[in-house]
Amino acid sequence: MGFEEIWAPWRLPYIKATQEKPPAVAERLRFLPGADPQCFLCQAVADEADRERLVVFRSPESVVVLNRFPYNNGHLLVAPRLHRGRLDELDAGQHGDLMAVTAQMVSLLERLLNAEGFNVGLNLGRVAGAGLPGHLHWHIVPRWNGDTNFMPVLGSVNVIPQSLEALWEAITEAAAGG
C-alpha cells in the first residue's frame, strides 16, 4: 500500500518553529506584570488583535485561543491571563474563573459543532508533554462518535474539516451571544 499525501498548511509553521528563532515582539503589546514576551499566550493577552492571535474569548482572569496546531476541529486552549506555570501560583478566583470558562467553552462547542464528547486536559511540566511549560493552559478537544475513522488506522493521520479562520468567526460570534 502506498502513502497518500494530505495538505495541512498549518503544520509547516509548527515544524519550522523548532528550527527558527522566535520573532521579535511588536512594540504595541502591553504585557501584564511577570509576562514572558516570547510566550504566545502572554502575547495574546497583551494584544488586541484577537483575530490574528486566534483569541476567541476573554474573561477577567482567562483567555481562550484556538490551537494553531489542532488535534481536532474546535481544539481550544484556556489559559490564565497571568504567566503562571504551576497550579499553586493561581489564587481561588483564578482557579474558579478558569474552570467556569472551560465549562462555558465546552458548552459552546457542544452547541456550535455538535460535539458528542470532549478531552479536557492539562500537561504540567515539559516531561508531562507541556509544549509551553511556563504558562498553564487547558486543552479542550471536541470529539465525535467515529472520529477515529479509517484515516488514523491506515495512514496515522487526522483530517480537520474546517479552517482556523472559519472556526474563529463561528466561536467569537457564539461567545458574544450571536
GROMACS elastic network, one bead per residue, 0.5 to 0.9 nm:
[ bonds ]
;  ai    aj funct       b0    kb
    3   155     6  0.73809   500
    4   155     6  0.77140   500
    6   157     6  0.86039   500
    6   159     6  0.82709   500
    8    11     6  0.58548   500
    8    12     6  0.79157   500
    8   159     6  0.87793   500
    8   160     6  0.88890   500
    9    12     6  0.59812   500
    9    13     6  0.81865   500
   10    13     6  0.63597   500
   10    14     6  0.73486   500
   10    68     6  0.70813   500
   10    69     6  0.66140   500
   11    14     6  0.51934   500
   11    15     6  0.63536   500
   11    16     6  0.87220   500
   11    68     6  0.84692   500
   11    69     6  0.64470   500
   12    15     6  0.50845   500
   12    16     6  0.60196   500
   12    17     6  0.83607   500
   13    16     6  0.50364   500
   13    17     6  0.57725   500
   13    18     6  0.89160   500
   14    17     6  0.51859   500
   14    18     6  0.72179   500
   14    68     6  0.83292   500
   14    69     6  0.70692   500
   15    18     6  0.60584   500
   15    19     6  0.74680   500
   16    19     6  0.51275   500
   16    20     6  0.62165   500
   17    20     6  0.53432   500
   17    21     6  0.74062   500
   17    22     6  0.73918   500
   18    21     6  0.80567   500
   20    23     6  0.85901   500
   21    24     6  0.89074   500
   22    25     6  0.86439   500
   22    38     6  0.70059   500
   23    26     6  0.89298   500
   23    38     6  0.81395   500
   24    37     6  0.89006   500
   24    38     6  0.80810   500
   25    28     6  0.85942   500
   25    29     6  0.77338   500
   25    37     6  0.66421   500
   25    38     6  0.70980   500
   25    43     6  0.80179   500
   26    29     6  0.61745   500
   27    30     6  0.81326   500
   28    46     6  0.85889   500
   28    47     6  0.74251   500
   29    37     6  0.89591   500
   29    43     6  0.70143   500
   29    44     6  0.88991   500
   29    45     6  0.87580   500
   29    46     6  0.50918   500
   29    47     6  0.52056   500
   29    48     6  0.83188   500
   30    43     6  0.84594   500
   30    45     6  0.83522   500
   30    47     6  0.67062   500
   31    34     6  0.81328   500
   31    35     6  0.59529   500
   31    36     6  0.81623   500
   31    37     6  0.74039   500
   31    42     6  0.69370   500
   31    43     6  0.72882   500
   31    45     6  0.74131   500
   31    47     6  0.82151   500
   32    35     6  0.55594   500
   32    42     6  0.78401   500
   32    45     6  0.80094   500
   32    46     6  0.69077   500
   32    81     6  0.81288   500
   32    82     6  0.68355   500
   32    83     6  0.83820   500
   33    82     6  0.76749   500
   33    83     6  0.84786   500
   34    82     6  0.72542   500
   34    83     6  0.63170   500
   34    84     6  0.85673   500
   35    38     6  0.87694   500
   35    39     6  0.78185   500
   35    42     6  0.58444   500
   35    43     6  0.84950   500
   35    46     6  0.89450   500
   35    82     6  0.66984   500
   35    83     6  0.52604   500
   35    84     6  0.86908   500
   36    39     6  0.53247   500
   36    40     6  0.86603   500
   36    41     6  0.88971   500
   36    42     6  0.62828   500
   36    43     6  0.81864   500
   36    83     6  0.69196   500
   36   134     6  0.86638   500
   36   135     6  0.89705   500
   37    40     6  0.79193   500
   37    42     6  0.66087   500
   37    43     6  0.64985   500
   38    41     6  0.88632   500
   38    42     6  0.77398   500
   38    43     6  0.74118   500
   39    42     6  0.52530   500
   39    43     6  0.62111   500
   39    44     6  0.86828   500
   39    83     6  0.84642   500
   39   132     6  0.79002   500
   39   134     6  0.83367   500
   39   135     6  0.77610   500
   40    44     6  0.61284   500
   40    45     6  0.87071   500
   40    53     6  0.82675   500
   41    45     6  0.63077   500
   41    46     6  0.86176   500
   41    53     6  0.88506   500
   41    63     6  0.81038   500
   41    65     6  0.82089   500
   41    79     6  0.74842   500
   41    80     6  0.87712   500
   41    81     6  0.78362   500
   41    83     6  0.80716   500
   41   135     6  0.73953   500
   41   137     6  0.88579   500
   42    45     6  0.51186   500
   42    46     6  0.61204   500
   42    47     6  0.86195   500
   42    81     6  0.71044   500
   42    82     6  0.73413   500
   42    83     6  0.65637   500
   42   135     6  0.82590   500
   43    46     6  0.50353   500
   43    47     6  0.60479   500
   43    53     6  0.80907   500
   44    47     6  0.53401   500
   44    48     6  0.75272   500
   44    49     6  0.77937   500
   44    50     6  0.72581   500
   44    53     6  0.57410   500
   44    54     6  0.80796   500
   44    55     6  0.68024   500
   44    63     6  0.80003   500
   44    65     6  0.81458   500
   44    81     6  0.89208   500
   45    48     6  0.77025   500
   45    55     6  0.86114   500
   45    58     6  0.85669   500
   45    62     6  0.87947   500
   45    63     6  0.68678   500
   45    81     6  0.60837   500
   45    82     6  0.83896   500
   46    81     6  0.89776   500
   47    50     6  0.73401   500
   47    53     6  0.81042   500
   48    51     6  0.86849   500
   48    53     6  0.85475   500
   48    55     6  0.89842   500
   49    52     6  0.54437   500
   49    53     6  0.61202   500
   49    54     6  0.83329   500
   49    55     6  0.81259   500
   50    53     6  0.50947   500
   50    54     6  0.55692   500
   50    56     6  0.69594   500
   50    57     6  0.87033   500
   50    65     6  0.87527   500
   51    55     6  0.62891   500
   51    56     6  0.78049   500
   51   165     6  0.80378   500
   51   168     6  0.72317   500
   51   169     6  0.84932   500
   52    55     6  0.78706   500
   53    56     6  0.89954   500
   53    65     6  0.75333   500
   53    66     6  0.85563   500
   54    64     6  0.84842   500
   54    65     6  0.53338   500
   54    66     6  0.54618   500
   54    67     6  0.80215   500
   54    68     6  0.80122   500
   54   164     6  0.80807   500
   54   165     6  0.82530   500
   54   168     6  0.65926   500
   55    58     6  0.76692   500
   55    63     6  0.71368   500
   55    64     6  0.57544   500
   55    66     6  0.65782   500
   55   168     6  0.78733   500
   55   172     6  0.83610   500
   56    63     6  0.79938   500
   56    64     6  0.57190   500
   56    65     6  0.55574   500
   56    66     6  0.70267   500
   56    76     6  0.89482   500
   56   168     6  0.63166   500
   56   169     6  0.83384   500
   56   171     6  0.62742   500
   56   172     6  0.50196   500
   56   173     6  0.88076   500
   56   175     6  0.75680   500
   57    62     6  0.83360   500
   57    63     6  0.59737   500
   57    64     6  0.50806   500
   57    65     6  0.72039   500
   57   101     6  0.88970   500
   57   105     6  0.89596   500
   57   171     6  0.84020   500
   57   172     6  0.67559   500
   57   175     6  0.67768   500
   57   176     6  0.84215   500
   58    61     6  0.78821   500
   58    62     6  0.58805   500
   58    64     6  0.62768   500
   58    81     6  0.87636   500
   58   101     6  0.88663   500
   59    62     6  0.50775   500
   59    63     6  0.63437   500
   59    64     6  0.86241   500
   59    81     6  0.87572   500
   59    97     6  0.76598   500
   59    98     6  0.88093   500
   59   101     6  0.75840   500
   60    63     6  0.84703   500
   60    81     6  0.81530   500
   60    94     6  0.87692   500
   60    97     6  0.77335   500
   61    79     6  0.85735   500
   61    80     6  0.57824   500
   61    81     6  0.55412   500
   61    82     6  0.77994   500
   61    93     6  0.80484   500
   61    94     6  0.57536   500
   61    95     6  0.88245   500
   61    97     6  0.61463   500
   61    98     6  0.71816   500
   62    78     6  0.68373   500
   62    79     6  0.55207   500
   62    82     6  0.82464   500
   62    94     6  0.77557   500
   62    97     6  0.68186   500
   62    98     6  0.60035   500
   62   101     6  0.74239   500
   63    77     6  0.82123   500
   63    78     6  0.59401   500
   63    79     6  0.54438   500
   63    80     6  0.62419   500
   63    81     6  0.59149   500
   63    98     6  0.87028   500
   63   101     6  0.86788   500
   64    76     6  0.67202   500
   64    77     6  0.55929   500
   64    79     6  0.63965   500
   64    80     6  0.88498   500
   64   101     6  0.82941   500
   64   102     6  0.87838   500
   64   105     6  0.85623   500
   65    68     6  0.86376   500
   65    75     6  0.88486   500
   65    76     6  0.57622   500
   65    77     6  0.53118   500
   65    78     6  0.67369   500
   65    79     6  0.83541   500
   65   168     6  0.88972   500
   66    69     6  0.86533   500
   66    70     6  0.79389   500
   66    74     6  0.72553   500
   66    75     6  0.61742   500
   66    77     6  0.61925   500
   66    78     6  0.89967   500
   66   164     6  0.74556   500
   66   167     6  0.84309   500
   66   168     6  0.73031   500
   67    70     6  0.52115   500
   67    71     6  0.84428   500
   67    74     6  0.82464   500
   67    75     6  0.57119   500
   67    76     6  0.54280   500
   67    77     6  0.61551   500
   67   139     6  0.84910   500
   67   164     6  0.86504   500
   68    75     6  0.87167   500
   68   164     6  0.75495   500
   69    72     6  0.89712   500
   69    75     6  0.86071   500
   70    73     6  0.67134   500
   70    74     6  0.76679   500
   70    75     6  0.54407   500
   70    76     6  0.80753   500
   70   141     6  0.83084   500
   70   160     6  0.81839   500
   71    74     6  0.87751   500
   71    75     6  0.65476   500
   71   141     6  0.70934   500
   71   158     6  0.75711   500
   71   160     6  0.81147   500
   72    75     6  0.57194   500
   72   141     6  0.63039   500
   72   142     6  0.67387   500
   72   143     6  0.75712   500
   72   158     6  0.75503   500
   72   159     6  0.77826   500
   72   160     6  0.59239   500
   72   161     6  0.88621   500
   73   113     6  0.86389   500
   73   141     6  0.76970   500
   73   142     6  0.69778   500
   73   143     6  0.86097   500
   73   159     6  0.87302   500
   73   160     6  0.54899   500
   73   161     6  0.69227   500
   73   162     6  0.65430   500
   73   163     6  0.84727   500
   73   164     6  0.84850   500
   73   167     6  0.81706   500
   74   109     6  0.70665   500
   74   113     6  0.77248   500
   74   140     6  0.79914   500
   74   141     6  0.65994   500
   74   142     6  0.61719   500
   74   162     6  0.86505   500
   74   164     6  0.84903   500
   74   167     6  0.69616   500
   74   171     6  0.87244   500
   75   139     6  0.69819   500
   75   140     6  0.56164   500
   75   142     6  0.65203   500
   76   105     6  0.83015   500
   76   138     6  0.80599   500
   76   139     6  0.58166   500
   76   140     6  0.51025   500
   76   141     6  0.66655   500
   76   142     6  0.88454   500
   77   102     6  0.89920   500
   77   137     6  0.58423   500
   77   138     6  0.54560   500
   77   140     6  0.63366   500
   77   141     6  0.89453   500
   78    98     6  0.70771   500
   78   101     6  0.75411   500
   78   102     6  0.65814   500
   78   105     6  0.87780   500
   78   136     6  0.84598   500
   78   137     6  0.52802   500
   78   138     6  0.50523   500
   78   139     6  0.66360   500
   78   140     6  0.77401   500
   79    82     6  0.83436   500
   79    83     6  0.88437   500
   79    98     6  0.70960   500
   79   135     6  0.74443   500
   79   136     6  0.59056   500
   79   138     6  0.64296   500
   80    83     6  0.70662   500
   80    84     6  0.73369   500
   80    90     6  0.84908   500
   80    94     6  0.71425   500
   80    95     6  0.86407   500
   80    97     6  0.86399   500
   80    98     6  0.67657   500
   80   135     6  0.78575   500
   80   136     6  0.68971   500
   80   137     6  0.72180   500
   81    84     6  0.85655   500
   82    90     6  0.89799   500
   82   135     6  0.80120   500
   83   134     6  0.69069   500
   83   135     6  0.51494   500
   83   136     6  0.75817   500
   84    87     6  0.77632   500
   84    89     6  0.62769   500
   84    90     6  0.73723   500
   84   134     6  0.61731   500
   84   136     6  0.59491   500
   85    88     6  0.88554   500
   85    89     6  0.74137   500
   85   124     6  0.78016   500
   85   125     6  0.80312   500
   85   132     6  0.86828   500
   85   133     6  0.60158   500
   85   136     6  0.50769   500
   85   137     6  0.88481   500
   86    89     6  0.54531   500
   86    90     6  0.75467   500
   86   124     6  0.73850   500
   86   125     6  0.85849   500
   86   133     6  0.87156   500
   86   134     6  0.78896   500
   86   135     6  0.80042   500
   86   136     6  0.67874   500
   87    90     6  0.57209   500
   87    91     6  0.87492   500
   87    95     6  0.83515   500
   87   124     6  0.86379   500
   87   136     6  0.77242   500
   88    91     6  0.75305   500
   90    93     6  0.79849   500
   90    94     6  0.58087   500
   90    95     6  0.63291   500
   91    94     6  0.53562   500
   91    95     6  0.63036   500
   91    96     6  0.86953   500
   92    95     6  0.50855   500
   92    96     6  0.60855   500
   92    97     6  0.85649   500
   93    96     6  0.51123   500
   93    97     6  0.60998   500
   93    98     6  0.85924   500
   94    97     6  0.50973   500
   94    98     6  0.60979   500
   94    99     6  0.86238   500
   95    98     6  0.52550   500
   95    99     6  0.62856   500
   95   100     6  0.85929   500
   96    99     6  0.52970   500
   96   100     6  0.60560   500
   96   101     6  0.85482   500
   97   100     6  0.50741   500
   97   101     6  0.60218   500
   97   102     6  0.84376   500
   98   101     6  0.52098   500
   98   102     6  0.60658   500
   98   103     6  0.86503   500
   98   138     6  0.87854   500
   99   103     6  0.61594   500
   99   104     6  0.85302   500
  100   103     6  0.51433   500
  100   104     6  0.61396   500
  100   105     6  0.86782   500
  101   105     6  0.60918   500
  101   106     6  0.85406   500
  102   105     6  0.51995   500
  102   106     6  0.61967   500
  102   107     6  0.86606   500
  102   120     6  0.86087   500
  102   138     6  0.79922   500
  102   140     6  0.77250   500
  103   106     6  0.51338   500
  103   107     6  0.62378   500
  103   108     6  0.85856   500
  104   107     6  0.52002   500
  104   108     6  0.61192   500
  104   109     6  0.86784   500
  104   175     6  0.88326   500
  105   109     6  0.60199   500
  105   110     6  0.83608   500
  105   140     6  0.81229   500
  105   175     6  0.82392   500
  106   109     6  0.52511   500
  106   110     6  0.60492   500
  106   111     6  0.87194   500
  106   115     6  0.88640   500
  106   118     6  0.75873   500
  106   120     6  0.89222   500
  106   140     6  0.72440   500
  106   141     6  0.89230   500
  106   142     6  0.80369   500
  107   110     6  0.50452   500
  107   111     6  0.63630   500
  107   112     6  0.85749   500
  108   111     6  0.52964   500
  108   112     6  0.59313   500
  108   113     6  0.82592   500
  108   171     6  0.77741   500
  108   174     6  0.71348   500
  108   175     6  0.72661   500
  109   113     6  0.54142   500
  109   114     6  0.70330   500
  109   115     6  0.64588   500
  109   142     6  0.72242   500
  109   171     6  0.78660   500
  110   113     6  0.57396   500
  110   116     6  0.68511   500
  110   117     6  0.79093   500
  110   118     6  0.88636   500
  110   142     6  0.78254   500
  111   114     6  0.53552   500
  111   115     6  0.73030   500
  112   115     6  0.79031   500
  112   170     6  0.77111   500
  112   171     6  0.76342   500
  112   174     6  0.75586   500
  113   116     6  0.89483   500
  113   142     6  0.82897   500
  114   142     6  0.89969   500
  114   144     6  0.81533   500
  115   118     6  0.74617   500
  115   142     6  0.56421   500
  115   143     6  0.57156   500
  115   144     6  0.56414   500
  115   145     6  0.87879   500
  116   142     6  0.74576   500
  116   143     6  0.59110   500
  116   145     6  0.67465   500
  117   141     6  0.85702   500
  117   142     6  0.60552   500
  117   144     6  0.62839   500
  117   145     6  0.81594   500
  118   140     6  0.66397   500
  118   141     6  0.54643   500
  118   143     6  0.52536   500
  118   144     6  0.83801   500
  119   139     6  0.75596   500
  119   140     6  0.59102   500
  119   141     6  0.50515   500
  119   142     6  0.65828   500
  119   143     6  0.72770   500
  120   138     6  0.67389   500
  120   139     6  0.54273   500
  120   141     6  0.63502   500
  120   142     6  0.86623   500
  121   137     6  0.85675   500
  121   138     6  0.54042   500
  121   139     6  0.52117   500
  121   140     6  0.68661   500
  121   141     6  0.86844   500
  122   130     6  0.80306   500
  122   136     6  0.75554   500
  122   137     6  0.63163   500
  122   139     6  0.63218   500
  123   126     6  0.78525   500
  123   127     6  0.87716   500
  123   128     6  0.55513   500
  123   129     6  0.56819   500
  123   131     6  0.84418   500
  123   133     6  0.79974   500
  123   136     6  0.80491   500
  123   137     6  0.79107   500
  123   138     6  0.77249   500
  123   139     6  0.87225   500
  124   127     6  0.80369   500
  124   128     6  0.58058   500
  124   129     6  0.74117   500
  124   130     6  0.60372   500
  124   133     6  0.67160   500
  124   136     6  0.75142   500
  125   128     6  0.53329   500
  125   129     6  0.67541   500
  125   130     6  0.53879   500
  125   131     6  0.83593   500
  125   132     6  0.82391   500
  125   133     6  0.50910   500
  125   134     6  0.80704   500
  126   129     6  0.51852   500
  126   131     6  0.63623   500
  126   132     6  0.75062   500
  126   133     6  0.56441   500
  127   130     6  0.71272   500
  129   132     6  0.88413   500
  129   133     6  0.84995   500
  130   133     6  0.50746   500
  130   134     6  0.87451   500
  130   136     6  0.86600   500
  130   137     6  0.89562   500
  132   135     6  0.60493   500
  132   136     6  0.76738   500
  132   137     6  0.84618   500
  133   136     6  0.68138   500
  133   137     6  0.89820   500
  143   146     6  0.86987   500
  143   147     6  0.66865   500
  144   147     6  0.52170   500
  144   148     6  0.84884   500
  145   148     6  0.80184   500
  146   149     6  0.57530   500
  147   158     6  0.87646   500
  148   151     6  0.74020   500
  148   152     6  0.63849   500
  148   153     6  0.78106   500
  148   158     6  0.78218   500
  149   152     6  0.64794   500
  149   153     6  0.71434   500
  149   158     6  0.85229   500
  150   153     6  0.50580   500
  150   154     6  0.58645   500
  150   155     6  0.79277   500
  151   154     6  0.53478   500
  151   155     6  0.53450   500
  151   156     6  0.64630   500
  151   157     6  0.57159   500
  151   158     6  0.62799   500
  151   159     6  0.75690   500
  152   155     6  0.53153   500
  152   158     6  0.58496   500
  152   159     6  0.87874   500
  153   156     6  0.58666   500
  153   157     6  0.79825   500
  154   157     6  0.81327   500
  155   158     6  0.85539   500
  160   163     6  0.79520   500
  162   165     6  0.83633   500
  162   166     6  0.66895   500
  162   167     6  0.66755   500
  163   166     6  0.53731   500
  163   167     6  0.62770   500
  163   168     6  0.85745   500
  164   167     6  0.50692   500
  164   168     6  0.59393   500
  164   169     6  0.86395   500
  165   168     6  0.50833   500
  165   169     6  0.63702   500
  165   170     6  0.87758   500
  166   169     6  0.52474   500
  166   170     6  0.63318   500
  166   171     6  0.87582   500
  167   170     6  0.50801   500
  167   171     6  0.60703   500
  167   172     6  0.84509   500
  168   171     6  0.53446   500
  168   172     6  0.59924   500
  168   173     6  0.83992   500
  169   172     6  0.54238   500
  169   173     6  0.60844   500
  169   174     6  0.85561   500
  170   173     6  0.53330   500
  170   174     6  0.61636   500
  170   175     6  0.85783   500
  171   174     6  0.50419   500
  171   175     6  0.58690   500
  171   176     6  0.84152   500
  172   175     6  0.50504   500
  172   176     6  0.60804   500
  172   177     6  0.87030   500
  172   178     6  0.85324   500
  173   176     6  0.52218   500
  173   177     6  0.65608   500
  173   178     6  0.50971   500
  174   177     6  0.51485   500
  175   178     6  0.71931   500
